[in-house]
Amino acid sequence: MHEVVNTAQLKAWNGYEGTHWVHHQDRWNAINANFDLPLLDAAAIQDGDRVLDVGCGGGATTRLAAATAGRGSALGIDLSAPVLELARARTAGAGITNASFVQGDAQVHALDADTFDVAISRFGIMFFADPVAAFANIARALRPGGRIALLAAAEPAENEWLTALRSLDPLLPTGDFGTPGSPGMFSLADRDTAVSALTSAGFLHVQAECIRAYGIWGRNAAEAAAFLLCSGPGRHLLAGLGPGIQESVREVLTEQLRPYENAGALPLRSTGWLLTGTRGERTPSD
Ligand SMILES: C[S@@+](CC[C@H](N)C(=O)[O-])C[C@H]1O[C@@H](n2cnc3c(N)ncnc32)[C@H](O)[C@@H]1O
């Protein structure tokens, strides 16, 4: 792998987080799939386009982009070796030959310059220590006039899974799940922060559209609660608690989620910023 500056993220996504995303890939896709249509609409991929998928994970959106690009191609970049192994296996299994993957830190990876027509991301852009440098690196890889369609998690309060976790507050302090501006799920949750980072990186006509979409977190409240408590923020909450308290937490969260049960599924609403813009003629610098 080339240079990496986001070493804490490298460790996390090649450790527990990466393994978790591989094991629960279908669940995460069921959670995020309803963002795909708005993302692809905004990307406006044409036959023959070259697409870059940033923080591509298991490659669900890379494969969609490759299919839309027809005679073009899609390249997924991600820090995580285990998710890329899955991405490659699923892509080969689907018989897709115009999607490929590279392991690298999108903030600094030496991507071919002036190459891509469009860069997309489904929640893979919130983990940069220096978002402006990362977006400038992505801008350099786009051809002049190239487009971005990037999804970032929006305000924590607009995400029902987080509201459910916050309901545990009387039982244990849920604290902060990330601060806007520092790397993590909600680093770009503030609209102005996200728009300003992209504009500073050299993108023109930057816009942020609020997208709300429902995802399926399990078949019922108990399954969704167990899943939430083994994913990033939930796992963080349980760390250091004894098994008895962990069980109480699971029971409280299950009851909190019970009203959302609907016909054999547990849908919860998530909210993201769909960030669009174009690369100018000038070569971006960071
Ligand atoms: C929330 S997951 C989203 C994965 C995928 N886009 C999806 O929708 O399933 C975030 C992904 O971003 C990747 N990532 C985090 N920091 C990165 C960086 N600096 N460069 C490239 N990928 C990164 C992680 O390894 C992880 O796969």
The ligand as a MOL file (V3000), in Angstrom:
LIG
                    3D

  0  0  0     0  0            999 V3000
M  V30 BEGIN CTAB
M  V30 COUNTS 27 29 0 0 0
M  V30 BEGIN ATOM
M  V30 1 C -19.0520 3.4270 6.8790 0
M  V30 2 S -18.0350 2.4020 5.8570 0 CHG=1
M  V30 3 C -18.8650 2.5700 4.2740 0
M  V30 4 C -18.4410 1.5000 3.3050 0
M  V30 5 C -19.1680 1.5190 1.9450 0
M  V30 6 N -19.0550 2.7950 1.2610 0
M  V30 7 C -20.6160 1.1350 2.0880 0
M  V30 8 O -21.4890 1.9820 1.8740 0
M  V30 9 O -20.8760 -0.0370 2.4270 0 CHG=-1
M  V30 10 C -16.6300 3.4740 5.6600 0
M  V30 11 C -15.5040 2.9090 4.8080 0
M  V30 12 O -14.5240 3.9430 4.6130 0
M  V30 13 C -13.2340 3.3600 4.6590 0
M  V30 14 N -12.2520 4.4010 4.9990 0
M  V30 15 C -12.1170 5.0780 6.1670 0
M  V30 16 N -11.1120 5.9700 6.0760 0
M  V30 17 C -10.6000 5.8630 4.8120 0
M  V30 18 C -9.5300 6.5100 4.1170 0
M  V30 19 N -8.7730 7.4460 4.7010 0
M  V30 20 N -9.2810 6.1420 2.8320 0
M  V30 21 C -10.0210 5.1740 2.2280 0
M  V30 22 N -11.0340 4.5170 2.8510 0
M  V30 23 C -11.3210 4.8590 4.1210 0
M  V30 24 C -13.3680 2.2630 5.7050 0
M  V30 25 O -12.3530 1.2980 5.6020 0
M  V30 26 C -14.7700 1.7290 5.4160 0
M  V30 27 O -14.7470 0.6310 4.5380 0
M  V30 END ATOM
M  V30 BEGIN BOND
M  V30 1 1 1 2
M  V30 2 1 2 3
M  V30 3 1 2 10
M  V30 4 1 3 4
M  V30 5 1 4 5
M  V30 6 1 5 6
M  V30 7 1 5 7
M  V30 8 2 7 8
M  V30 9 1 7 9
M  V30 10 1 10 11
M  V30 11 1 11 12
M  V30 12 1 11 26
M  V30 13 1 12 13
M  V30 14 1 13 14
M  V30 15 1 13 24
M  V30 16 1 14 15
M  V30 17 1 14 23
M  V30 18 2 15 16
M  V30 19 1 16 17
M  V30 20 1 17 18
M  V30 21 2 17 23
M  V30 22 1 18 19
M  V30 23 2 18 20
M  V30 24 1 20 21
M  V30 25 2 21 22
M  V30 26 1 22 23
M  V30 27 1 24 25
M  V30 28 1 24 26
M  V30 29 1 26 27
M  V30 END BOND
M  V30 END CTAB
M  END
